[in-house]
């Protein structure tokens, strides 16, 4: 704020002394013409305010005053503030223009007129509105699952901004209440992510800032895939886990930890790991264990590498027998291979028939 120098009263002309005495003292007030038609003028911070004052005749003695003292006396500027000027669109206008209005300009202003007959004063109250501005917000925070979390968001503005919180998820949940403090009790992994603080008033668009909340939790195996493989081929076992911080993976065969060597290769990225056997042999079949760990816990899953058994195709069975061929067709005969006639009656049946004929049965 620019300091305003008030001259010694002894050096003031008589007219200025009388104008100083026109500050509110309970005297009757007659309005001077203000185009806005209201005692209050509302201006946004940074804009220009014009306080209108119109006198009755050119001979009137006019001054502008505020709580700090005289701003203008006639055309003489008493204020040292370079933002303040007179605005005269015609000879009877004596308006005050304040550029780049700030909050310390808010307050009461008096246009004092000394005519030949009596003094007149008119007051206007300048209201400065300030757009919302978030002045303080929590830094990004990392907590363990189950902890209590408090987020802070403070803002300035005139009128006082309304603060709302929202969790930036697909559902976009907005928390009930309009508070500077957002408290989350027993936070879960689903409540991690970004939280948006919005400060709003009717002056301009809202000010928005975000806080990232990271929730740590122990590993959980989300997927484990056993596999079957043929001897001499390549095969892989895969394991996935969810955890924050991201888990570290280890592979075991029985109680022995496996390393990437001797035809075995372990690849681990964030949240998943694989064990690849380049050339499967009989000794590779069996049970394996995937272990996922972080600073909050450990978990594991068992996987099996099976031996793949290839299906076999059975060979056709060829029937072997004796066939008696005849040149002619006749009862009790059937056509054989290549059009020949085969005897279809077994030998024991022929012997039985002869025996019955001899015994006249």
C-alpha positions as CSV (number, residue, x, y, z in Angstrom):
1,X,0.0,0.0,0.0
2,X,1.3,3.4,-1.0
3,X,1.7,5.8,2.0
4,X,-0.3,9.0,1.9
5,X,1.3,12.1,3.2
6,X,-1.1,14.4,5.0
7,X,0.1,18.1,5.1
8,X,0.1,20.1,8.2
9,X,-3.3,21.6,8.9
10,X,-1.8,25.1,9.4
11,X,-0.7,25.1,5.8
12,X,-4.1,24.1,4.3
13,X,-6.3,26.7,2.7
14,X,-9.5,27.6,4.5
15,X,-11.5,25.7,1.9
16,X,-9.6,22.4,2.6
17,X,-10.1,22.8,6.3
18,X,-13.8,23.2,5.8
19,X,-13.8,20.1,3.5
20,X,-12.0,18.0,6.2
21,X,-14.8,19.0,8.6
22,X,-17.3,17.5,6.2
23,X,-16.4,14.0,7.1
24,X,-19.4,12.2,8.8
25,X,-20.3,14.2,11.9
26,X,-24.1,13.7,12.0
27,X,-24.8,16.6,9.7
28,X,-27.7,16.2,7.2
29,X,-26.6,14.6,4.0
30,X,-27.9,15.6,0.5
31,X,-27.0,13.1,-2.2
32,X,-24.8,14.1,-5.1
33,X,-25.6,12.4,-8.4
34,X,-24.0,8.9,-8.6
35,X,-24.8,7.1,-11.8
36,X,-24.8,3.7,-10.2
37,X,-27.7,4.7,-8.0
38,X,-26.4,2.7,-5.0
39,X,-24.2,3.3,-2.0
40,X,-22.2,0.2,-2.7
41,X,-19.9,-0.4,-5.7
42,X,-18.5,-3.9,-6.2
43,X,-15.4,-4.4,-8.2
44,X,-13.2,-7.4,-8.9
45,X,-9.6,-7.3,-7.8
46,X,-7.4,-6.0,-10.6
47,X,-10.2,-4.1,-12.3
48,X,-10.9,-0.4,-12.5
49,X,-13.4,1.3,-10.2
50,X,-15.1,4.6,-11.1
51,X,-16.8,6.5,-8.3
52,X,-19.2,9.0,-9.9
53,X,-19.8,12.5,-8.5
54,X,-21.6,15.4,-10.3
55,X,-21.8,18.9,-8.9
56,X,-24.5,21.5,-9.4
57,X,-22.4,24.3,-10.8
58,X,-18.9,25.1,-11.9
59,X,-18.3,27.3,-8.9
60,X,-18.6,24.5,-6.4
61,X,-15.6,23.5,-4.4
62,X,-15.1,19.7,-4.6
63,X,-12.9,17.2,-2.8
64,X,-12.6,13.4,-2.5
65,X,-11.7,11.9,0.8
66,X,-11.4,8.4,2.3
67,X,-10.4,7.0,5.7
68,X,-6.8,8.0,5.1
69,X,-7.5,11.7,4.3
70,X,-7.8,13.9,1.3
71,X,-7.4,12.3,-2.2
72,X,-8.2,15.3,-4.4
73,X,-9.0,18.9,-3.5
74,X,-10.3,20.5,-6.6
75,X,-7.9,19.5,-9.3
76,X,-5.0,19.2,-6.9
77,X,-4.0,15.6,-6.2
78,X,-3.1,15.0,-2.5
79,X,-2.7,11.2,-2.8
80,X,0.6,9.8,-3.8
81,X,-1.0,6.7,-5.3
82,X,-0.4,6.7,-9.1
83,X,-3.4,4.5,-9.6
84,X,-5.9,7.3,-8.6
85,X,-7.0,9.9,-11.1
86,X,-10.0,12.3,-11.7
87,X,-12.4,11.4,-14.5
88,X,-14.2,14.4,-16.0
89,X,-16.4,13.6,-19.0
90,X,-18.0,17.1,-18.7
91,X,-17.5,20.3,-16.7
92,X,-19.8,19.3,-13.8
93,X,-18.4,15.8,-13.3
94,X,-15.9,15.1,-10.6
95,X,-15.6,11.3,-10.6
96,X,-12.7,9.3,-9.0
97,X,-11.1,6.5,-11.0
98,X,-9.0,3.8,-9.2
99,X,-7.1,1.5,-11.4
100,X,-6.0,-2.1,-10.5
101,X,-8.1,-2.2,-7.4
102,X,-6.8,-4.2,-4.5
103,X,-8.3,-5.3,-1.2
104,X,-6.7,-2.5,0.7
105,X,-8.8,0.0,-1.4
106,X,-12.0,-1.4,0.1
107,X,-13.8,1.0,2.3
108,X,-15.9,4.3,2.4
109,X,-15.2,7.2,0.0
110,X,-16.7,10.7,0.4
111,X,-17.4,13.3,-2.3
112,X,-17.6,16.6,-0.5
113,X,-19.0,19.7,-2.3
114,X,-18.9,23.2,-0.9
115,X,-21.5,25.4,-2.7
116,X,-22.3,29.1,-2.1
117,X,-25.1,28.1,0.1
118,X,-24.4,24.9,2.0
119,X,-22.1,21.9,2.0
120,X,-23.1,18.6,0.5
121,X,-21.6,15.1,1.0
122,X,-22.2,11.8,-0.6
123,X,-20.6,8.5,0.4
124,X,-20.1,5.3,-1.4
125,X,-18.6,2.0,-0.1
126,X,-16.2,0.2,-2.4
127,X,-16.4,-3.6,-2.1
128,X,-13.5,-5.5,-3.6
129,X,-14.1,-9.1,-4.7
130,X,-11.2,-11.5,-4.9
131,X,-11.2,-14.7,-7.1
132,X,-10.6,-17.9,-5.2
133,X,-7.0,-19.0,-4.7
134,X,-5.8,-22.1,-3.0
135,X,-3.1,-21.0,-0.6
136,X,-2.2,-24.3,1.1
137,X,-2.8,-27.9,0.2
138,X,-1.4,-31.2,1.5
139,X,1.6,-32.7,-0.2
140,X,1.4,-36.1,-1.8
141,X,1.3,-38.7,0.9
142,X,2.0,-42.5,1.2
143,X,0.4,-44.5,4.0
144,X,-0.2,-48.1,4.9
145,X,-3.6,-49.7,4.4
146,X,-5.8,-49.3,7.4
147,X,-4.2,-46.0,8.5
148,X,-6.1,-42.7,9.0
149,X,-5.5,-39.9,6.5
150,X,-6.2,-36.2,6.8
151,X,-5.9,-33.9,3.8
152,X,-5.9,-30.1,4.1
153,X,-6.9,-27.5,1.5
154,X,-7.1,-23.8,2.4
155,X,-8.1,-21.0,0.1
156,X,-8.5,-17.2,0.1
157,X,-11.0,-15.0,-1.7
158,X,-13.9,-12.6,-1.3
159,X,-16.5,-13.8,-0.7
160,X,-14.9,-16.6,1.2
161,X,-14.5,-19.6,-1.2
162,X,-16.5,-22.8,-0.8
163,X,-14.2,-25.9,-0.7
164,X,-15.2,-29.3,-2.0
165,X,-13.2,-32.6,-2.2
166,X,-13.5,-35.3,-4.9
167,X,-11.8,-38.7,-5.4
168,X,-10.7,-38.9,-9.0
169,X,-12.0,-42.3,-9.8
170,X,-14.3,-43.5,-12.7
171,X,-17.2,-42.9,-10.4
172,X,-15.9,-39.5,-9.4
173,X,-17.2,-39.6,-5.8
174,X,-17.6,-36.2,-4.3
175,X,-17.4,-36.2,-0.5
176,X,-20.2,-34.8,1.6
177,X,-19.7,-31.5,3.3
178,X,-17.6,-28.5,2.4
179,X,-14.6,-28.5,4.6
180,X,-11.0,-27.6,4.5
181,X,-10.1,-30.9,6.0
182,X,-10.9,-34.3,4.5
183,X,-10.5,-37.2,6.9
184,X,-10.4,-40.8,5.7
185,X,-10.5,-43.5,8.5
186,X,-9.1,-46.9,7.9
187,X,-8.1,-46.2,4.3
188,X,-8.2,-49.1,1.8
189,X,-6.2,-49.8,-1.3
190,X,-9.3,-48.9,-3.4
191,X,-9.2,-45.4,-1.9
192,X,-5.7,-44.7,-3.3
193,X,-5.3,-42.3,-6.1
194,X,-5.7,-38.5,-6.7
195,X,-7.9,-36.3,-4.7
196,X,-9.1,-32.9,-6.1
197,X,-9.7,-29.8,-4.0
198,X,-11.8,-27.1,-5.6
199,X,-12.2,-23.6,-4.2
200,X,-15.1,-21.6,-5.7
201,X,-16.9,-18.3,-5.3
202,X,-19.0,-16.3,-7.7
203,X,-16.2,-13.9,-8.7
204,X,-14.5,-16.2,-11.3
205,X,-13.8,-19.8,-12.2
206,X,-12.8,-22.2,-9.4
207,X,-9.2,-22.8,-8.4
208,X,-8.4,-26.6,-8.5
209,X,-5.4,-28.5,-7.1
210,X,-4.7,-32.2,-6.6
211,X,-3.2,-34.5,-3.9
212,X,-1.9,-38.0,-4.7
213,X,-2.5,-40.6,-2.0
214,X,-0.5,-43.9,-2.2
215,X,-1.7,-46.8,-0.1
216,X,0.8,-49.6,0.6
217,X,-0.4,-53.1,1.1
218,X,1.1,-56.6,1.2
219,X,1.3,-58.9,-1.8
220,X,-1.6,-61.1,-3.0
221,X,-1.2,-63.7,-5.7
222,X,-3.7,-62.8,-8.4
223,X,-2.8,-65.5,-11.0
224,X,-0.6,-68.6,-11.2
225,X,-0.4,-70.9,-14.3
226,X,0.9,-74.4,-14.3
227,X,1.9,-75.9,-17.6
228,X,2.6,-79.1,-19.4
229,X,5.5,-79.7,-21.7
230,X,7.1,-82.2,-24.0
231,X,10.6,-83.4,-23.4
232,X,13.1,-81.4,-25.5
233,X,10.8,-78.4,-25.9
234,X,10.6,-75.0,-24.2
235,X,8.1,-74.4,-21.3
236,X,7.2,-71.6,-19.0
237,X,5.5,-71.1,-15.6
238,X,3.9,-67.7,-14.8
239,X,3.0,-65.9,-11.6
240,X,1.3,-62.5,-11.0
241,X,0.9,-60.6,-7.7
242,X,-0.7,-57.3,-6.6
243,X,1.1,-55.2,-4.1
244,X,2.3,-51.7,-3.2
245,X,5.2,-51.2,-3.3
246,X,5.6,-53.6,-6.2
247,X,6.7,-57.1,-5.1
248,X,10.0,-58.9,-5.6
249,X,9.7,-62.4,-6.9
250,X,11.7,-65.6,-6.1
251,X,11.3,-69.1,-7.5
252,X,11.9,-72.4,-5.7
253,X,12.1,-76.1,-6.5
254,X,11.4,-78.0,-3.3
255,X,13.5,-75.9,-0.8
256,X,16.1,-74.8,-3.3
257,X,16.0,-71.3,-4.8
258,X,16.2,-71.2,-8.5
259,X,18.5,-68.8,-10.4
260,X,18.8,-67.9,-14.0
261,X,21.3,-70.5,-15.0
262,X,21.7,-74.0,-16.6
263,X,18.9,-73.5,-19.1
264,X,16.6,-71.7,-16.7
265,X,15.6,-68.1,-17.1
266,X,13.6,-65.9,-14.6
267,X,12.0,-62.7,-15.9
268,X,10.3,-60.3,-13.4
269,X,8.5,-57.0,-14.1
270,X,6.2,-55.0,-12.0
271,X,3.6,-57.4,-10.7
272,X,4.5,-60.5,-12.7
273,X,7.2,-63.1,-13.1
274,X,7.9,-66.1,-15.3
275,X,10.2,-69.1,-15.1
276,X,11.3,-70.5,-18.5
277,X,12.9,-73.9,-19.2
278,X,14.8,-73.7,-22.5
279,X,15.0,-77.5,-23.0
280,X,12.8,-79.7,-20.9
281,X,14.2,-82.9,-19.5
282,X,12.7,-85.5,-17.2
283,X,14.3,-83.9,-14.2
284,X,12.4,-80.6,-14.8
285,X,9.0,-82.1,-14.2
286,X,7.5,-81.5,-10.8
287,X,6.4,-78.8,-8.3
288,X,7.6,-75.2,-8.2
289,X,6.9,-72.3,-5.8
290,X,6.5,-68.6,-6.8
291,X,7.2,-66.3,-3.8
292,X,6.2,-62.6,-3.9
293,X,7.4,-60.2,-1.2
294,X,7.5,-56.5,-0.2
295,X,8.2,-54.7,3.0
296,X,4.6,-55.4,4.3
297,X,4.4,-59.1,3.8
298,X,5.1,-62.3,1.8
299,X,2.9,-64.8,-0.1
300,X,3.4,-67.7,-2.4
301,X,1.7,-70.1,-4.9
302,X,2.5,-73.6,-6.1
303,X,2.8,-74.5,-9.7
304,X,3.4,-77.8,-11.5
305,X,5.2,-78.6,-14.7
306,X,3.5,-81.7,-16.2
307,X,4.9,-84.1,-18.7
308,X,2.8,-84.2,-21.9
309,X,2.0,-87.7,-23.1
310,X,1.6,-87.9,-26.9
311,X,-1.3,-90.0,-28.1
312,X,-0.5,-93.3,-30.0
313,X,-2.4,-94.5,-33.1
314,X,-3.2,-98.3,-33.0
315,X,-2.2,-100.6,-35.9
316,X,-5.0,-102.5,-37.8
317,X,-5.3,-106.2,-37.0
318,X,-5.3,-108.6,-40.0
319,X,-7.4,-111.8,-39.7
320,X,-5.8,-115.0,-40.9
321,X,-8.0,-118.0,-42.0
322,X,-8.4,-120.8,-44.6
323,X,-10.8,-120.4,-47.5
324,X,-11.9,-123.2,-49.8
325,X,-12.6,-122.0,-53.3
326,X,-15.1,-123.5,-55.7
327,X,-15.7,-122.8,-59.3
328,X,-19.5,-122.9,-59.2
329,X,-22.1,-121.3,-57.0
330,X,-24.4,-123.5,-54.9
331,X,-26.5,-123.6,-51.8
332,X,-24.5,-123.0,-48.6
333,X,-21.8,-121.1,-50.4
334,X,-20.9,-117.4,-50.3
335,X,-19.0,-115.2,-52.7
336,X,-15.4,-114.7,-51.5
337,X,-12.7,-112.3,-52.3
338,X,-12.3,-111.5,-56.0
339,X,-15.6,-113.1,-56.9
340,X,-14.6,-116.7,-55.7
341,X,-17.0,-118.9,-53.7
342,X,-16.1,-119.6,-50.1
343,X,-17.4,-122.6,-48.1
344,X,-19.1,-121.2,-45.1
345,X,-19.7,-124.5,-43.2
346,X,-17.1,-125.5,-40.6
347,X,-15.5,-129.0,-40.7
348,X,-17.1,-130.2,-37.5
349,X,-20.5,-129.5,-38.9
350,X,-19.8,-131.7,-41.9
351,X,-18.6,-134.6,-39.7
352,X,-21.7,-134.4,-37.6
353,X,-23.9,-134.5,-40.7
354,X,-22.1,-137.6,-42.1
355,X,-22.4,-139.4,-38.7
356,X,-26.2,-138.7,-38.6
357,X,-26.6,-140.1,-42.1
358,X,-24.8,-143.3,-41.3
359,X,-26.9,-143.9,-38.1
360,X,-30.1,-143.0,-40.0
361,X,-31.1,-140.3,-37.5
